[in-house]
Amino acid sequence: MDETIGDTMQYAILYNSASGNTQLVAEALERALANEGAEVALAKIAHSGAAEALVASNAATADAVLVGFWCDKGSCTQDVADALAQLGGKRVFLFGTAGFGGAPEYFERILAGVREKLPEDAEYLGGAMCQGKMGTGIRHRYEGMLAEHPGDDRIQAMIDNFDAALAHPNDEDLARIAGVAKAALGL
């Protein structure tokens, strides 16, 4: 275990969530770490509120910082990038959700891109992602595209992916990400 005798490990979890998917993962991580006896501070990164979230989570004194994001055009939002830029010298674990996905290679590409936003002196502990449901407006847009291009297999695949994403993040996703995080933290 990554703990000094007599000391309780302290973790900060920062997350940005547009639809609630990443928040579900953050809360699952909070429970999983607390169940290991750790002290956990959870804070949401609000629009242009990276500094406030860092302070609220006690990230400066945490043994490690877990940062969650929703996939925005293949990366994280600028708010998350701003928070990551302030984590120099910290041990960092990344977690995220994406509407498209399921393929580990896709998630790894996203994590690699987000990881690049960390300062050079941050220690990257690893990361994990899962699929997350998307807003109904996206399905309506896909349906409109299919109406304009009937029989387009690519558009139909997008609709099928949207429907599959409705069940995520599920309990299996949450348990898997918590397991990866605990292993990365040495718990």
N, C-alpha and C positions, 0 to 999 in steps of 0.2 A: 504494500500500500504506500502511496506517495504522501506520507504524513510523518511529522516529527512526533515522537512519543509525548503524549500529553497535550498536543496542539490539535485543534479541530481545523480541518481544511476549510478555506473560505473561497467560494466561487461566485463570480458575477456572471449573470446571464443577461445579455443585451439582445433585443430582437426588434425587428421591424416587420409588421404584418399588415397587409392590405385587406385580406379577406378572412383572416382568423386562422389560416392553416399554420403559419409559422408560430403564432401564439400558442396553438395546441401543442406543438413540438416543444416550445420553450417551457411550458408548464409541466409537460411530462418529464423533461430534463430536471426541472426544479424538484419534482417529487422523487425522482430516481436518486439524485445526489443527496437530498435530505434523508432518504432511507438508508444511505450509507453513513449517516452521522455528520455530514458536512453542513456548514452554514452557507446558505445560498441567498443571494440578493438578486431579484428579478426586476428588470427595468425595460420599458418600451422605448425604442428610439422613435420619437415623434418627428414630424417634418421639421427639418432644420434644428433638431434638438439633440444632436449627438453628444454635446458637452454635458447637457443636463442628465442624460441617461447614464453617462459614465460616472458622474457624481452620485446619482441616486443608487447606483449599483455597487458603490465602493470599489470600482474596478482598480483604482490605484493601489489598494491594499490587498486585493484578491490574489490567491495563489494561482488562479487561472481564470481566464475570461472566455466564456462561450458566447459566440455571436451568431445570431440567426437572421436570415434574410429570405425574402421571397425573390424569385428569379424575375428580373426586370430586363428584358431584351438580352438574355444570356448572361447576366451578371447580377450585381446587387444595386440597390438604389444609391444615389449620391449621399443620402443621410447615413447609410451603413458604411460607405467608403470613408466618410468623414470620421466616423467612430473608429474604424479600423486604423486610420492614420495616426490616431492618438494612443495606440497600444504598443509603442516601442518598449522593448525590454520585458514584455509580458508573454506568458504562455497562453496560446490562443487555440481554441477549437471552433471550427465553423460548422454550422448546420443550416439547411435551407429546404425550401419547398419550391416546386416548379409544376406548372400546369401540364407541361409535356414531360414525358420521361418514362421512367421504368428501366431504361437502359443505363447500366452502371457507367458506361463510357461517356454518356451525355452528362450525367451528374458530375463525373470527374473533371470534365472540361470546364463546367461552371465553377466548381470548387477551385480549380487551378487559377482561373481568371480572378476570382474574388481574393484568393490568397495573395496575388500580386499586389493588392492594395495595402497589405500589411507592411509596416516599416521593416527594414532589413534586420534589425535587432530583435524583432519579435520571434518567439519560438512557435512555429506551427506544429500543433500536436496531431492534426488530422481533421477530418470532416466527414459529414454524412448528409445525405439528402433523401427526400422522398417526393412522390407526386402529391399534388394538392388540387382540390377542386377549384374550378374557375367560375366566374360570375355568369349568370344566364345570358347576359348581353353578348358574350362571346359566342355562345351556341347559336343565337339568333343571327349573328353576323355570318357564321359558317353556313347556316341554312340559306341565307340570302345568296351567298357565293355559289352554293350548290344549285339553287334555283336558276342562276345565270349560266351555270355550266353543268347541266344535268349529266350524271354518269361519271363525273370527274373523281377518279379513285383517290387522288391526293386529298381533295376536300372531304370526301366521305371518311377517309382515315382520320382527319382532324376532328370530325364529329364523333367518330368512334372513340378517339382518345379523350375527348371532352366527357363522354358518358362514363368511360372507365375511371376518370379522375374524380368523379363524384363520390366515390367510396374512400377517398384519401384526404388527409392522412388517417389511417386506421390503426387499431391497436397493435398490429404487427409492425407497421411502420414506426410507431412510437417506441415500441420495445427494442427494435433493431437499432434505432438512432441512439437511444439511451445506452444500450450495450456497447456500441462503438465509442461513445463519449466516455463511459466509465473505464473502458479498456485504455483509451488514450490518456486518461487522467491517472491511470494506475490504481483504480479502485476495484 
